[in-house]
C-alpha cells in the first residue's frame, strides 16, 4: 500500500512540476516574477526583492483583484512565531512599492485597504495556469482527492523527519537561535525618535512631534499614556536619561539653541542650559559629565564634555580627531574612555571605532579580522552602498563586551551587535539583530542589556519644485514632488530655463543619473552603471551640458564627467583618481568648471578650476583655485557677472559662507558660523545669495542680500522656507541634499519621514 501511495505521490509531483513550470512566470506591466527562481525582474533586469517582501508579493499575485487580509498573510507567513505583524507587513509592502515605483496614495499595483489587507490591482498574466491545475484537481472524485491528501501527508512526514534529523545533527553543537519578540511602543502619527531608557528599565523617553513640534515625552514600557516633559518654545529632542534617573539631557532649538537638562518628571521653568552649542548629549556612567558633538550627523563632528557646575565645555579626543572625520561618540562603560565612530576610506561594511582616554592619550582601534567579517550576512565591501552611509548611533554594552550600532547596507538600515575582547577591544563576533528591509534607527540599549529600543522609520526622498520669486526671495505657491515615488532622488540641479531637473537617483540598490521634464513629468535616465555612483549633477548656463561625478564603488576612484543633452552621450574630463572630485559651478561663459578636490598632503579639500572647452579631454588643464591649510572648501559657484565666487569653508566643524573676487583677493565672510550653512548659490540677478541652514533645528532655505559693487552682504539673513515637520522636511543628511533655482522656480531635495518606537527583547544572546 505504501508503495502504491508513493507511486501516486511521484505521479502527482510530476503533474505539479509540469504545471508550475508552465506557470512559473507571472507578468504585470514591465515586471516579471519567476516563482520557481524566486526573482522579480523589470525589462529583464533582476531587482533585489527577497525574503518576506517577495513572499508577500507572490501571495498577492495568487489572487489578483481580490483582497488578501492581514490575517491571511499572518497565517501564511508567521503561523507559529511571535512577531509584530503590522510592522513586518508594512516594511514588506513598502519594499515592494519601492521596487515597483508604486505609492500608497496613487497605487498602480498594490492597493491598501485600511484595517483589512491588500489587493493587487494591475492586470496579471500567467496566474491562470496554476488555477487550471487546481480546478482539475477539484473536479476529481472524492476518493482520489483523499488519496492525494494522504499521499502528500505521508511524503511530507518522510521529508520532515529526514530534514529534522539532518538539522538536529548539523545544529546540535551550536544550539538553537535565540527567540526574540518585537513590540511596538508608540502608535502616534508623525515621528517618534531618540529613545532612551530610565535606569530601572521601566520607562523610555523619546522625542515626538505629536504636539506640532518636537518635545520630550516619557512612556512606561508596559503600556499607558505618555507624559510630556518639555513644553518650552522651539524643537526639543535628542534626549538622554541620567544614570541616577533624576534628569534628562536634550537638545533645544529655542533661541540660538543648545543643550539643556530637565527633571525626569518634567516641569515648566525647571530647564537648565548647560551648553550654548552641541548635539546628541550622552551622560557619563557616573552622571558627572555629558559628552556631545558639534554638528548634526554626517557633517564631520568634534567632541566636547561639559559638567553640571556651570563650567565651559571642554574639547576631547583632539589628538585622534586631528586627521579623522568624526561621526559620533559614546562613553566606554569604564567612564574613563570615549569611543568615536570615524569615517575611513575606503568605506567598509563594519564601521571604524577608535577608543581613547578622556584626559588624552593613545587611541586603540577596534580591529576586525576577516574571519569575524565573514560572520556578517553581507560578506563583501562591494555590497556597501557608500552614499547611504549616514549611520551614526552606537552604544557600548554595560559589560564592555559588545558594541551595538546601526548600519545601512543595500538601502536597509539595521541594528548589529559586535562582540569585543574587553582587554584588546578587538572584535570577536558579529551578529545582525534586526533584518527588516526598512530603516531601524537611533538604537538605545536597556541598562540590563536585555532589550533594544529603536525607531522603525518610513522615509521617502524626492525632488520638489516650488513656485518662487527669486528677486524677493519668496515662495509664492504650493510645491509638488516631480520625481518618481519609487526612486530616491538626491543631489539635483534645475536647468537655468526651469524646464528640466537632473538628479542622482537610487532605485533597487543601483544609482542612476536621471532627468525629469517638468512640463509633462516624463522621466528618463541620463546615465546608469551599477559599478558606479553618479553624483553632484550641475547644468551648464545654457542647459545643454551636465557635469557630474562618477565614483567607482569597488575602488573609490572618481572623475568628473560631462554629458551632452544634444548627443545624449558623456565623456570624462578628469582622469580616475582617489581625490573625491565634485563639480559645483560653471563659469558664465562655460569655459571653466569649478570642482572640489582632496589634497592628501594637507588633508584638506580645495577648489580647482578645470578647462572644459570644446577640445578639453581627460588630460585637460586644471588649476588650483582656492586653498587654505586651515579650511576645507566646497560648494564654489560663479556669480552671474563672473566677478565673484561664493563658497563654503569648514573649520573645526564650523561652517562659514564666503565670497571672493573671481580674480583673487581676500575672503569676505557673509555668515557668522553659529549654524551649519551649506549649498550657497546666486540669484539670477546676482544680488542675493541663497543657501541651506539648520538654524531652528531643521534645514531650510535662507537668503542674504549682496551688493556686487562693494562685495558686502546687506542686512540680515532671512528665511525662504519654513519646513519644521518630518512629514515634509529637508533631509538632515545634508551631503546628499541640493538646492537650485531660476527666476520662477526653487528646487529642493525633500524627505517625507515617519516612525514609531519599537522594543526588541532577548538581545544579549
C-alpha positions in Angstrom: 0.0 0.0 0.0 2.8 2.3 0.9 4.5 1.7 -2.5 1.3 2.5 -4.3 0.8 5.6 -2.4 4.4 6.7 -3.1 3.9 6.0 -6.8 0.8 8.2 -6.6 2.9 10.9 -4.9 5.5 10.7 -7.7 2.8 10.9 -10.3 1.2 13.9 -8.6 4.6 15.6 -8.1 5.3 15.3 -11.8 1.9 16.9 -12.6 2.6 19.7 -10.2 6.1 20.2 -11.5 4.8 20.5 -15.1 2.0 22.9 -14.0 4.4 25.0 -12.0 6.9 25.0 -14.9 4.3 26.4 -17.2 3.0 28.9 -14.7 6.3 30.0 -13.1 6.4 33.3 -14.9 3.8 35.9 -13.8 3.9 39.2 -15.7 2.4 42.6 -15.0 3.4 45.8 -16.7 7.1 45.9 -17.3 7.6 43.4 -14.5 8.0 39.6 -14.4 8.0 37.3 -11.4 9.8 34.0 -11.7 8.1 31.9 -9.0 10.5 29.0 -9.2 13.7 31.1 -9.2 12.3 33.5 -6.6 13.1 36.5 -8.7 11.5 39.8 -9.6 12.7 41.3 -12.9 11.9 44.5 -14.8 12.6 44.6 -18.5 14.8 41.5 -18.0 16.9 43.1 -15.2 16.8 41.4 -11.8 15.6 43.5 -8.9 16.6 42.9 -5.3 13.4 41.5 -3.7 13.9 38.5 -1.4 12.6 37.0 1.8 9.3 38.2 3.2 8.6 41.0 0.7 8.9 38.5 -2.1 6.6 36.1 -0.3 4.0 38.8 0.2 4.1 39.7 -3.5 3.6 36.1 -4.6 0.7 35.7 -2.3 -0.9 38.8 -3.7 -0.3 37.6 -7.2 -2.1 34.3 -6.5 -5.3 36.3 -6.1 -5.1 39.4 -8.4 -8.0 41.7 -7.9 -9.0 40.1 -4.7 -8.5 41.3 -1.1 -5.8 39.4 0.8 -6.5 40.0 4.5 -3.7 40.8 7.0 -4.9 37.7 9.0 -4.4 35.5 5.9 -0.9 36.9 5.4 -0.1 36.3 9.0 -1.2 32.7 8.8 0.8 32.1 5.6 4.0 33.8 6.7 4.2 33.6 10.5 1.8 30.8 11.6 3.8 29.8 14.8 6.1 32.7 15.6 5.6 35.8 17.7 6.3 38.8 15.6 4.8 42.2 15.2 2.7 41.5 12.1 1.8 45.2 11.4 5.5 46.3 11.4 6.7 43.3 9.2 3.8 43.7 6.7 4.3 47.4 6.5 8.0 47.1 5.8 7.4 44.3 3.2 4.7 46.3 1.4 6.9 49.4 1.4 9.8 47.5 -0.1 7.5 46.1 -2.8 6.3 49.6 -3.6 9.8 51.0 -3.7 10.9 48.5 -6.3 7.7 48.7 -8.4 7.8 52.5 -8.3 4.4 52.4 -6.7 2.8 54.6 -4.0 0.1 54.1 -1.3 -1.6 57.4 -2.3 -1.9 56.6 -6.0 -1.4 52.9 -6.3 -0.8 51.2 -9.7 0.0 47.8 -8.4 -0.7 47.3 -4.6 -3.7 48.8 -3.0 -4.1 49.2 0.8 -7.5 48.6 2.3 -7.3 50.2 5.8 -7.7 47.7 8.6 -8.4 44.9 6.1 -5.5 44.0 3.9 -4.1 44.5 0.4 -5.1 43.9 -3.2 -3.1 43.6 -6.3 -4.9 45.8 -8.8 -2.8 45.6 -12.0 -3.5 43.2 -14.9 -1.7 40.0 -14.4 -0.6 37.3 -16.9 0.3 33.8 -16.0 -1.7 33.0 -12.9 -4.5 31.2 -14.8 -2.3 28.1 -15.4 -2.0 27.5 -11.7 -5.7 27.9 -11.3 -6.4 25.5 -14.1 -4.4 22.8 -12.3 -6.2 23.5 -9.0 -9.6 23.3 -10.7 -8.7 20.0 -12.3 -7.7 18.5 -9.0 -11.0 19.8 -7.6 -13.0 18.1 -10.3 -11.7 14.6 -9.4 -13.6 12.1 -7.3 -13.7 12.4 -3.5 -11.7 9.1 -3.3 -8.9 10.4 -5.4 -8.8 13.7 -3.5 -8.4 11.8 -0.2 -5.8 9.6 -1.7 -3.9 12.6 -2.9 -4.1 14.3 0.5 -2.9 11.1 2.3 -0.1 10.6 -0.1 1.1 14.1 0.2 0.9 14.0 4.0 2.9 10.7 4.0 5.5 12.3 1.7 5.7 15.4 3.9 6.2 13.3 7.0 9.0 11.4 5.4 10.7 14.6 4.3 10.2 16.4 7.6 11.6 13.5 9.5 14.7 13.4 7.4 15.1 17.1 7.4 14.6 17.3 11.2 17.3 14.6 11.7 19.7 16.5 9.4 19.1 19.8 11.1 19.5 18.3 14.5 22.8 16.8 13.5 24.0 20.0 12.0 22.8 22.5 14.6 23.2 20.4 17.7 26.7 21.7 18.5 25.7 25.3 18.1 22.3 25.3 19.9 19.1 26.8 18.6 19.0 30.5 17.7 17.5 32.8 20.4 13.8 33.6 20.4 13.3 37.4 20.2 10.0 39.2 20.2 9.4 42.7 18.8 6.9 45.1 20.4 5.7 48.4 19.2 5.7 51.0 22.0 4.3 54.2 20.3 1.3 54.5 17.9 1.1 58.2 17.2 1.2 59.7 13.8 4.4 61.5 12.8 7.8 60.6 14.1 8.9 59.3 17.5 12.7 59.0 17.7 15.7 59.1 20.0 14.6 56.5 22.6 16.5 56.4 25.9 15.9 54.1 28.9 15.3 55.0 32.5 17.9 53.4 34.8 15.4 50.8 36.1 14.3 49.9 32.6 10.6 50.6 33.3 10.3 53.8 31.2 11.5 55.1 27.8 11.9 58.8 27.0 11.8 59.9 23.4 11.1 63.0 21.2 7.8 63.2 19.3 6.2 65.8 17.1 2.7 64.8 18.2 2.1 68.3 19.5 3.0 70.1 16.3 6.7 70.3 17.2 9.2 68.1 18.8 9.1 67.7 22.6 10.4 65.1 25.1 7.9 62.5 26.2 8.2 59.7 28.8 6.2 56.4 28.4 6.0 53.3 30.5 7.3 50.2 28.7 4.5 48.1 29.9 1.9 50.5 28.5 -0.1 53.6 29.4 -0.3 57.1 28.2 2.9 59.1 27.6 3.8 62.2 29.7 5.1 65.3 28.1 8.3 66.5 29.7 9.3 69.7 27.8 6.9 72.4 26.9 9.1 75.3 26.0 9.5 77.0 22.7 11.5 75.5 19.8 12.2 72.0 18.9 13.2 69.8 21.9 14.8 66.5 21.1 17.7 64.1 21.3 17.1 63.1 24.9 19.4 61.0 27.2 18.4 59.8 30.7 20.9 60.3 33.5 22.3 57.2 35.3 20.7 58.3 38.6 17.3 58.7 36.9 16.8 62.3 38.0 17.4 64.2 34.8 17.0 64.1 31.1 19.5 65.9 28.9 18.4 67.1 25.5 19.0 69.5 22.6 16.7 72.5 22.2 16.4 74.9 19.3 14.9 77.7 21.4 16.7 80.9 20.7 20.2 80.2 19.5 19.9 76.5 20.5 22.0 74.5 22.9 22.0 71.6 25.4 19.7 71.5 28.5 18.8 69.3 31.4 15.3 68.9 32.9 13.9 66.9 35.8 12.8 63.4 34.5 9.2 64.1 35.5 9.3 67.5 33.7 8.2 70.8 35.0 8.0 74.2 33.2 10.7 76.6 34.4 13.0 73.8 35.7 15.0 73.5 32.5 18.7 74.4 32.8 21.1 75.3 30.0 24.4 73.5 30.2 26.0 74.4 26.9 25.3 77.1 24.3 26.0 74.6 21.5 26.1 70.9 20.8 24.0 67.9 19.6 23.2 64.4 21.0 24.1 64.7 24.7 25.2 61.5 26.4 25.7 61.1 30.1 28.9 59.6 31.5 28.4 56.4 33.5 28.9 58.2 36.8 26.5 61.0 35.8 29.1 63.7 36.3 29.7 64.8 32.7 27.8 65.0 29.4 29.5 64.1 26.1 28.2 65.8 22.9 29.2 66.6 19.4 29.4 69.8 17.5 27.4 69.1 14.3 24.3 67.1 13.3 25.1 63.6 12.0 27.1 63.2 8.8 28.9 66.6 8.9 32.2 65.7 10.5 32.0 66.4 14.2 34.3 67.4 17.0 33.5 66.3 20.6 33.2 68.0 23.9 32.3 67.2 27.5 30.6 69.6 30.0 29.9 69.2 33.7 26.8 70.3 35.6 28.7 73.0 37.6 28.2 75.8 35.0 31.7 75.5 33.6 32.6 75.9 29.9 32.5 72.8 27.7 36.0 71.2 27.1 37.0 69.6 23.8 38.1 66.0 24.0 39.6 63.5 21.5 41.6 66.3 19.8 44.6 64.1 19.0 42.6 61.4 17.3 40.3 63.8 15.5 43.1 65.8 14.0 43.2 63.6 11.0 39.8 61.8 11.1 36.2 62.6 10.1 34.1 62.2 13.2 30.6 60.7 13.0 29.5 60.1 16.6 30.9 59.2 20.1 29.9 57.2 23.1 31.2 56.6 26.6 33.1 53.4 27.3 31.5 51.7 30.3 34.5 52.4 32.5 33.8 56.1 32.2 37.4 56.9 31.6 37.4 56.4 27.9 35.4 57.6 24.9 34.8 55.7 21.7 34.4 57.5 18.4 33.0 56.3 15.1 35.0 57.8 12.3 34.8 57.7 8.5 37.7 56.0 6.9 38.4 55.5 3.2 37.7 53.2 1.5 34.5 52.6 3.3 34.0 49.1 4.7 30.9 47.2 5.9 31.8 47.4 9.5 32.3 50.9 11.0 35.6 52.1 12.3 35.7 52.6 16.1 38.5 54.2 18.0 38.7 54.4 21.8 40.8 56.9 23.7 41.1 58.2 27.3 39.0 61.3 28.1 42.1 63.0 29.5 44.1 62.4 26.3 46.5 59.7 25.3 46.9 56.9 22.7 43.8 55.6 20.9 43.0 52.0 20.2 41.2 50.9 17.1 38.7 48.0 17.3 40.3 45.7 14.7 38.0 43.3 12.8 39.6 40.2 11.3 38.4 38.6 8.0 37.1 35.7 10.0 34.8 37.9 12.0 33.7 39.8 9.0 32.6 36.5 7.4 30.0 36.2 10.2 28.1 39.1 8.6 25.2 38.4 6.3 26.9 40.7 3.8 30.3 39.4 3.2 31.9 41.8 0.6 32.6 45.5 0.8 31.3 45.9 -2.8 27.8 45.4 -1.4 28.2 48.6 0.7 26.2 51.5 -0.6 28.5 54.3 0.2 26.1 57.2 -0.4 23.7 55.7 2.2 26.5 55.8 4.9 24.8 58.3 7.2 24.6 55.9 10.2 25.8 57.4 13.5 24.2 55.9 16.6 26.1 53.3 18.6 26.4 52.2 22.2 28.5 50.0 24.4 27.0 47.2 26.4 27.5 47.8 30.2 29.8 44.8 30.4 32.2 46.3 27.9 32.0 43.1 25.8 29.9 44.4 22.9 29.2 47.4 20.7 25.7 47.9 19.3 25.5 50.0 16.1 23.2 50.8 13.2 24.3 50.2 9.7 22.9 50.8 6.2 23.5 48.1 3.6 21.6 47.6 0.4 19.4 50.5 1.4 18.2 48.8 4.6 19.3 50.2 7.9 19.5 47.5 10.6 21.0 47.1 14.1 24.0 45.0 14.7 26.0 43.7 17.7 29.7 43.3 17.6 31.2 41.3 20.5 34.7 42.5 21.5 37.5 41.4 23.7 37.4 43.6 26.9 41.2 44.0 27.0 42.2 44.5 23.4 38.9 45.9 22.2 39.2 43.7 19.1 36.1 42.2 17.5 35.4 38.5 18.2 31.9 38.0 16.8 29.3 39.8 14.7 25.5 39.4 14.6 22.7 41.3 12.8 19.9 41.8 15.3 17.2 43.3 13.0 16.7 42.2 9.5 13.8 44.3 8.0 14.1 46.0 4.7 13.3 49.4 6.1 15.1 51.9 8.4 15.8 50.9 12.0 17.5 53.9 13.6 18.7 55.6 16.8 19.1 52.5 18.9 19.2 52.5 22.7 20.2 49.6 24.9 18.4 48.9 28.2 20.5 49.2 31.4 20.5 45.4 31.8 21.4 44.9 28.1 18.4 42.6 27.5 16.3 44.9 25.4 16.9 47.3 22.5 14.7 50.3 21.7 14.8 51.9 18.3 12.7 53.8 15.7 11.3 51.9 12.8 11.1 54.5 10.1 9.5 55.1 6.8 11.3 57.5 4.5 10.8 58.8 1.0 13.2 61.2 -0.7 12.0 63.1 -3.8 12.8 66.2 -5.8 10.3 69.0 -5.2 9.6 72.2 -7.2 8.2 75.3 -5.5 6.9 78.5 -7.3 9.4 81.2 -6.4 10.1 84.8 -6.8 13.9 84.9 -6.8 14.2 88.7 -6.7 12.2 88.9 -3.4 13.2 85.5 -2.0 9.6 84.3 -1.5 7.8 81.0 -2.1 4.6 82.1 -3.9 2.6 78.9 -4.2 2.3 75.2 -3.2 5.2 73.0 -4.2 4.9 69.5 -5.6 7.1 66.4 -6.0 8.3 66.0 -9.5 10.4 62.7 -9.3 9.1 59.2 -9.2 8.0 57.9 -5.8 9.9 54.6 -6.2 13.2 56.3 -6.7 15.2 58.1 -4.1 16.1 61.5 -5.6 19.2 63.0 -4.1 21.5 65.8 -5.4 19.6 67.6 -8.1 20.1 70.5 -10.5 17.3 72.7 -12.1 18.2 73.8 -15.6 18.5 77.6 -16.0 15.4 77.8 -18.1 13.5 75.8 -15.5 12.3 73.2 -17.9 14.1 70.1 -16.5 15.5 68.7 -13.3 18.6 66.4 -13.3 19.1 64.3 -10.2 21.1 61.4 -8.7 18.5 58.6 -8.2 18.7 55.4 -6.3 16.4 52.5 -7.4 16.7 48.9 -6.5 20.1 49.5 -4.9 21.6 51.0 -8.1 22.4 54.6 -8.8 21.3 56.4 -11.9 21.6 60.0 -13.2 18.1 60.9 -14.3 16.3 63.8 -16.0 12.7 64.9 -15.4 10.9 67.2 -17.9 8.8 69.4 -15.7 6.2 70.2 -18.4 4.9 66.7 -18.6 6.6 64.7 -15.8 8.5 62.5 -18.3 11.5 60.9 -16.5 14.4 59.3 -18.4 17.8 58.0 -17.5 20.9 60.1 -18.4 23.5 57.6 -17.3 23.5 54.3 -15.4 26.2 51.9 -14.4 25.8 49.6 -11.4 29.6 49.7 -10.9 29.5 53.5 -10.2 27.7 56.1 -8.1 26.7 59.1 -10.2 26.5 62.2 -8.1 26.6 66.0 -8.0 24.9 67.0 -11.3 25.1 70.6 -12.3 23.7 72.1 -15.5 25.8 74.5 -17.7 24.4 78.0 -18.0 22.8 77.3 -21.4 21.3 74.0 -20.2 23.0 71.9 -23.0 25.6 70.1 -20.8 25.6 68.5 -17.4 28.7 68.0 -15.3 28.7 65.2 -12.7 30.9 63.0 -10.6 31.3 59.3 -11.4 32.5 57.3 -8.4 33.6 53.7 -8.8 32.1 51.7 -5.9 34.8 49.0 -5.7 37.9 51.3 -5.7 36.6 54.7 -4.6 38.2 56.3 -7.7 36.2 59.2 -9.0 36.3 61.5 -12.0 34.4 64.4 -13.4 32.1 63.7 -16.4 30.3 65.9 -18.8 27.1 64.8 -20.5 25.7 66.4 -23.6 21.9 66.9 -23.8 22.2 67.1 -27.6 24.1 64.0 -28.4 23.0 62.2 -25.1 26.5 60.9 -24.6 29.1 61.7 -21.9 32.9 61.9 -21.7 35.4 62.2 -18.8 37.2 65.5 -18.3 39.4 64.3 -15.5 41.3 61.0 -15.1 40.2 58.5 -12.5 41.7 59.3 -9.1 41.1 59.0 -5.4 40.8 62.7 -4.7 37.0 62.9 -4.5 36.3 65.4 -7.3 32.9 67.1 -7.0 31.8 69.6 -9.7 29.9 72.6 -8.4 29.8 75.7 -10.7 30.2 76.6 -14.4 31.7 79.9 -15.4 29.0 82.0 -17.2 31.0 81.7 -20.4 31.1 77.9 -19.9 34.8 77.6 -20.5 35.7 76.7 -16.9 34.2 74.4 -14.3 34.8 74.7 -10.5 35.2 71.5 -8.6 36.4 70.4 -5.2 39.3 68.0 -4.7 41.0 66.5 -1.7 44.7 67.3 -1.1 46.3 64.2 0.6 49.3 66.3 1.8 47.3 68.9 3.7 44.3 66.6 4.3 42.1 69.5 3.2 39.5 69.8 0.4 40.4 72.6 -2.1 38.7 74.2 -5.1 40.2 73.7 -8.5 39.3 75.2 -11.9 39.1 72.9 -14.9 39.1 74.0 -18.6 36.0 72.4 -20.2 36.1 74.0 -23.7 35.2 72.0 -26.8 38.7 70.4 -27.0 39.1 69.6 -23.3 39.9 65.9 -22.7 40.5 63.8 -19.6 44.1 65.1 -19.5 42.9 68.7 -19.8 44.2 71.7 -17.8 43.2 72.0 -14.2 44.5 74.7 -11.8 44.3 75.1 -8.1 41.9 78.0 -7.4 41.1 78.2 -3.7 43.0 76.5 -0.8 43.8 77.1 2.8 45.5 74.7 5.2 43.0 75.6 8.0 39.8 75.1 5.9 38.0 72.5 3.9 36.5 74.4 0.9 33.4 73.3 -1.0 30.4 74.4 -3.0 32.0 77.1 -5.1 30.0 79.0 -7.7 30.5 81.9 -10.0 28.2 85.0 -9.8 26.1 85.7 -12.9 28.5 88.5 -13.9 31.6 86.3 -13.4 33.0 88.9 -10.9 32.5 86.9 -7.7 32.8 83.4 -6.2 30.7 82.2 -3.3 31.9 79.1 -1.4 31.7 77.2 1.9 34.6 77.0 4.3 34.6 74.5 7.1 37.0 74.8 10.1 36.8 73.0 13.4 33.4 71.6 12.5 32.0 75.1 11.9 30.6 76.1 8.5 31.0 79.6 7.1 29.9 81.1 3.7 32.4 83.4 2.0 32.6 85.5 -1.2 35.8 86.4 -3.0 36.5 88.2 -6.3 37.0 85.7 -9.1 40.3 87.4 -9.9 41.5 86.6 -6.4 41.8 88.5 -3.1 40.6 88.3 0.5 37.7 86.3 1.7 34.6 88.2 2.8 32.6 86.3 5.3 28.8 86.5 5.0 27.5 84.1 7.7 28.6 84.0 11.3 29.2 80.3 11.7 26.8 79.8 14.5 24.8 77.3 12.4 25.6 74.8 9.7 25.2 76.8 6.5 25.7 74.9 3.2 25.0 74.8 -0.6 25.3 78.6 -1.4 24.2 79.8 -4.8 23.4 83.1 -6.6 20.1 84.6 -7.5 19.8 85.1 -11.3 20.5 88.9 -10.8 23.5 88.3 -8.6 22.1 90.4 -5.7 21.1 87.6 -3.3 22.9 84.5 -2.1 20.6 81.6 -1.2 21.7 78.7 0.9 20.6 75.9 3.3 20.9 76.4 7.1 19.9 74.2 10.0 19.1 77.1 12.4 15.8 76.3 14.2 16.5 72.6 14.2 15.5 71.8 10.6 17.4 72.6 7.4 15.6 75.4 5.4 16.4 77.7 2.5 17.7 81.1 3.6 18.8 84.2 1.7 21.0 87.2 2.3 21.3 90.2 0.0 24.6 91.1 -1.6 26.0 94.3 -3.1 28.1 93.4 -6.2 29.7 96.8 -6.1 31.2 96.5 -2.6 31.3 92.8 -2.2 29.4 93.0 1.2 26.3 91.4 2.4 23.3 93.7 3.0 21.1 93.4 6.0 20.3 90.2 7.9 19.7 86.7 6.6 16.1 85.9 6.0 14.2 82.6 5.8 12.8 81.5 2.5 11.2 78.2 3.6 9.8 77.1 7.0 9.8 73.3 7.0 9.6 72.1 10.6 7.9 68.8 10.5 9.2 65.4 9.4 6.1 64.9 7.3 7.9 67.1 4.8 11.4 68.4 5.5 14.9 68.9 4.0 16.8 65.8 4.9 19.4 66.2 7.7 21.8 64.1 5.7 22.9 67.3 4.1 25.8 65.9 1.9 23.2 64.4 -0.4 20.9 67.4 -0.5 20.8 70.2 -3.0 19.1 73.5 -3.7 18.8 75.1 -7.2 16.7 77.8 -8.7 15.9 80.1 -11.5 13.8 83.3 -11.5 10.5 81.4 -11.0 11.2 78.1 -9.5 13.0 76.7 -6.5 14.1 73.0 -6.5 14.8 71.2 -3.2 15.6 67.7 -2.1 12.8 66.8 0.3 12.1 63.9 2.7 8.8 62.6 4.0 9.5 60.8 7.3 7.5 59.0 9.9 8.2 56.3 12.5 7.4 54.7 15.8 9.4 53.3 18.8 9.9 49.5 18.9 11.4 47.3 21.5 13.4 44.1 20.7 14.0 41.8 23.6 16.5 39.0 24.4 19.3 40.8 22.5 22.0 39.7 24.9 22.0 36.2 23.5 
